[in-house]
Amino acid sequence: MSKKQTPDKAAKQGQSREDRLKSALKANLARRKAQMRAKSDGLSAPKPAGTKDKG
């Protein structure tokens, strides 16, 4: 008893899925770039006096 979708509805759902995936990929890429910038900024900046490394 599954509903059959008309080609128009299937195309719209496929397009909306593509839009969701595209926006998720863009957000993920932006987040990863921000993480890499933060890491590179953290490596080049000197550590404040009195801090100890854990480990």
N, C-alpha and C positions, 0 to 999 in steps of 0.2 A: 504494500500500500504506500509506496513512495510517490511523492509528487514529481511529475515531470515538469521541467522548467522550459519555458519558451527560450529560443535563442537570444532574444533581447535581454531577458532577465539574467541568463547565464553570462552574457557579455558584460552586463553592468556589474555583476558580482565579481567576475574576473578582473575587471578594471579597478573596482574598489579594493580588491585584494592586492593588486599590483601597487596601487597608491599607498596602502598600508605598509607593504613591504618596503617600498621606496623610502617612505618617511622613517620607518624603523631603521633602515640601513644608514640613512643620513644622520639620524640621531646617534646611532652607535659609532659612526665614524667621527662625529664631532666630539663625543665623549672620549674616545680613544686618543684623539689628537690633544685634547685638553690634559689627559693623563700624562701623555708623553711630554708635553710642555712643562707640566708641573715637576715631572721627574728630572728633566734636564735643568730646570731652574734650581731645583734642590741640590743637584750635584755640583753646580758651579758656585753656589753661594757658600761662603764659609760658615761653619757651625758657631753658634753663640758660645761665649766662654762659660764654662761650668757645666756643659752638657756632657753626659756620658753615653757611650754606645752600649746598647743591650746586646749581649751575646758573647 
